[in-house]
Amino acid sequence: MPIEIESPEQMGYDTIKCNLTESSVRDFHFSDLNININDLMICYGDHVGNPALRNLIAKEKEGIEKEDILLTIGAAGALFILQTAILSSSDHIIVMRPNYGTNIETPKAIGCEITFIDLCFDRGFKPNFDEIKAKIKPNTKLISITTPHNPTGVSLSIEELQFFIQLAEQHQIHLLVDETYSEIPIGKTPLPVAASLSKWAISICSLSKSYGLPGIRLGWLINKDKGLMEKLLAGKEQIYICNSIVDEEIAYQAMCKKDSILSLVRKNLEINFAILNKWMLEEKNLQFVMPDGGVVVFPKMNMDIDENKFYEVLNKKYATYVGPGHWFEMDRKFFRLGFGWPTAPELQEGLENISKALEEARI
Ligand SMILES: Cc1ncc(COP(=O)(O)O)c(C=O)c1O
């Protein structure tokens, strides 16, 4: 997959007026959170992760205790640890595509045989469940799914999640569930933490996407199999021993205010989603699968268009950015539109600019 040279943090945020590339909510400032770390001793931390923080993460998650949680450097760190700890080049894995890069690139780098669950627009970006069972082989070690999904914004139902859980249990295969967007469903209640449903399931999450705290690089994985957790801890220790104690303390103090952070995040998302929804109903040059979780939607151009010109006009003339399909090894007629990061006026302007650029690039 292309390296992230086109991401806003690499290009420089000051070059972008309407940033609709992001796959997270708006980032918080320290001053918003009233955090004080003056008394913190800068020692190594608990290798598993700050126990008080793990307690807070476990709280409200039915069937999950702090012992089931390993803190990692972001969800990206959790994905890397899990896959490098359990996979070898003779293993087979089944993974959703498109997907967040690490979910595909790490097993590729390990040399695993990979079977993709391709999420197609015409099937509403849902897996073809009839085909999945037949894809399991004797050396299948891991099934890797993401819900709510990036870049499509589509979620699995509880029955669909149960389908994967049963499959994993029946074949004794690990099930990785990337739940990075689980706290921000759209118009529905979040699914249960997959790891609470089976010891074969590993849930992965972080404070990056739903909490607006990606800069502290704090994620976790959850699993109820003690043997596997020991292996994953050993993997973590090999890479970075423990998390940054500074990040953990900031995360702990932020999580103490979890309810107020999430209610603010959800309120802003509701406003932005209403703006997006109105525009989606009016914009006939694009086709949409309605997102039902997270902060992104993955529209498809529904017209004869010069895609290169579209992105050029959008970027250069309107200083507006989206995530072109090639970021996800998809056709450039698709793009990811992030509606959770911009302010409401930025989103409104960005959407209008997309509509103008589509017309200007029409063939
Ligand atoms: C589905 C998904 N998983 C994991 C990550 C990694 O996030 P982080 O390492 O910031 O928690 C991302 C980031 O875009 C993502 O979209």
Ligand as a Chemical Component Dictionary entry (heavy atoms), coordinates in Angstrom:
data_LIG
# 
_chem_comp.id                   LIG 
_chem_comp.type                 NON-POLYMER 
_chem_comp.pdbx_formal_charge   0 
_chem_comp.three_letter_code    LIG 
# 
loop_
_chem_comp_atom.comp_id 
_chem_comp_atom.atom_id 
_chem_comp_atom.alt_atom_id 
_chem_comp_atom.type_symbol 
_chem_comp_atom.charge 
_chem_comp_atom.model_Cartn_x 
_chem_comp_atom.model_Cartn_y 
_chem_comp_atom.model_Cartn_z 
_chem_comp_atom.pdbx_ordinal 
LIG C1 C1 C 0 -9.375 0.779 11.373 1  
LIG C2 C2 C 0 -8.146 1.364 11.990 2  
LIG N1 N1 N 0 -7.424 0.633 12.843 3  
LIG C3 C3 C 0 -6.332 1.109 13.420 4  
LIG C4 C4 C 0 -5.862 2.379 13.151 5  
LIG C5 C5 C 0 -4.633 2.876 13.845 6  
LIG O1 O1 O 0 -4.977 3.887 14.740 7  
LIG P1 P1 P 0 -4.117 4.307 15.999 8  
LIG O2 O2 O 0 -2.826 3.591 15.928 9  
LIG O3 O3 O 0 -3.942 5.789 15.900 10 
LIG O4 O4 O 0 -4.931 3.928 17.180 11 
LIG C6 C6 C 0 -6.555 3.177 12.238 12 
LIG C7 C7 C 0 -6.061 4.506 11.866 13 
LIG O5 O5 O 0 -6.463 5.099 10.882 14 
LIG C8 C8 C 0 -7.727 2.660 11.660 15 
LIG O6 O6 O 0 -8.453 3.377 10.814 16 
# 
loop_
_chem_comp_bond.comp_id 
_chem_comp_bond.atom_id_1 
_chem_comp_bond.atom_id_2 
_chem_comp_bond.value_order 
_chem_comp_bond.pdbx_ordinal 
LIG C1 C2 SING 1  
LIG C2 N1 SING 2  
LIG C2 C8 DOUB 3  
LIG N1 C3 DOUB 4  
LIG C3 C4 SING 5  
LIG C4 C5 SING 6  
LIG C4 C6 DOUB 7  
LIG C5 O1 SING 8  
LIG O1 P1 SING 9  
LIG P1 O2 DOUB 10 
LIG P1 O3 SING 11 
LIG P1 O4 SING 12 
LIG C6 C7 SING 13 
LIG C6 C8 SING 14 
LIG C7 O5 DOUB 15 
LIG C8 O6 SING 16 
# 
